[in-house]
Amino acid sequence: MVEKMKMPLITDEKDPKWTLLGKILGIVSSRRVKQEMAKQGISPVNLAGTIFKIVLMAIFFSVDISYVISELLKRAELRRFAKLVEIPEAKDI
C-alpha cells in the first residue's frame, strides 16, 4: 500500500480555499452558534466548538483528524487562524 504524502496546513490568506475556511470557522465561533449548541444540550460549548472546527478542517482538506491536530500543535499561525487555544487529543474527538 502506498501512503500519500500529506500537504502541510500552512495558512495563506490570499488562497480562496483558506478565505472560505476562515469565514466558516468565524461563523462556528460566533455567539449565535454557541447559543444554539447550548440550547441543544451540547456541553461544554467551548470544547464542542473546538472539536467542530478540527473536524471541519479535516473534512475541508481531506485529511485525518489526527493530522490536523498534529499540524495545529506544530503551527502557531494555524492555531491563530482557527482561533484555537487548547487542542484536544485525537482520542478525545
C-alpha positions as CSV (number, residue, x, y, z in Angstrom):
1,M,0.0,0.0,0.0
2,V,1.4,3.4,-1.0
3,E,1.0,6.2,1.5
4,K,0.2,9.5,0.1
5,M,2.3,12.4,1.3
6,K,0.2,14.9,3.2
7,M,0.5,18.6,2.5
8,P,1.3,20.8,5.4
9,L,-1.5,23.1,6.5
10,I,0.1,26.5,6.0
11,T,-2.4,29.3,6.1
12,D,-2.5,31.6,3.0
13,E,-5.0,34.5,3.3
14,K,-4.8,35.0,-0.5
15,D,-5.9,31.5,-1.3
16,P,-9.7,31.3,-1.8
17,K,-9.8,27.9,0.0
18,W,-8.3,29.4,3.1
19,T,-10.5,32.5,2.8
20,L,-13.6,30.3,2.7
21,L,-12.4,28.2,5.6
22,G,-11.7,31.4,7.6
23,K,-15.3,32.5,7.0
24,I,-16.7,29.2,8.0
25,L,-14.6,29.0,11.2
26,G,-15.7,32.5,12.0
27,I,-19.3,31.5,11.8
28,V,-18.7,28.5,14.0
29,S,-17.0,30.8,16.6
30,S,-20.0,33.2,16.7
31,R,-22.0,33.7,19.8
32,R,-25.2,32.7,17.9
33,V,-23.7,29.2,17.1
34,K,-22.6,28.8,20.7
35,Q,-26.1,29.7,22.0
36,E,-27.6,27.1,19.6
37,M,-25.2,24.5,20.8
38,A,-26.2,25.2,24.4
39,K,-29.9,25.1,23.5
40,Q,-29.4,21.6,22.0
41,G,-27.7,20.4,25.3
42,I,-24.2,20.3,23.9
43,S,-21.8,20.8,26.8
44,P,-19.2,22.1,27.3
45,V,-19.8,24.5,24.4
46,N,-16.2,25.7,24.0
47,L,-14.8,22.2,23.7
48,A,-17.6,21.2,21.3
49,G,-16.7,24.3,19.2
50,T,-13.0,23.3,19.2
51,I,-13.8,19.8,18.1
52,F,-16.2,21.0,15.4
53,K,-13.5,23.3,14.0
54,I,-11.0,20.5,13.9
55,V,-13.4,18.1,12.2
56,L,-14.3,20.8,9.7
57,M,-10.6,21.4,8.9
58,A,-10.1,17.7,8.4
59,I,-13.1,17.4,6.1
60,F,-12.1,20.6,4.2
61,F,-8.6,19.3,3.4
62,S,-9.5,15.6,3.2
63,V,-7.0,14.6,5.9
64,D,-7.3,12.6,9.2
65,I,-8.3,14.4,12.4
66,S,-5.0,13.3,14.0
67,Y,-3.1,15.0,11.2
68,V,-5.0,18.3,11.7
69,I,-4.2,18.0,15.4
70,S,-0.5,17.4,14.8
71,E,-0.4,20.4,12.4
72,L,-2.2,22.6,15.0
73,L,0.3,21.6,17.6
74,K,3.2,22.4,15.3
75,R,2.0,25.7,13.8
76,A,1.1,28.7,16.0
77,E,-0.1,30.5,12.9
78,L,-2.7,27.8,12.2
79,R,-3.9,28.0,15.8
80,R,-4.3,31.7,15.5
81,F,-6.1,31.3,12.2
82,A,-8.6,28.9,13.7
83,K,-8.7,30.9,17.0
84,L,-7.9,27.8,19.0
85,V,-6.1,28.0,22.4
86,E,-6.3,24.4,23.6
87,I,-6.0,21.4,21.3
88,P,-7.6,18.2,22.4
89,E,-6.0,14.8,21.7
90,A,-7.3,12.8,18.8
91,K,-8.7,10.1,21.0
92,D,-10.9,12.7,22.7
93,I,-12.5,13.5,19.3
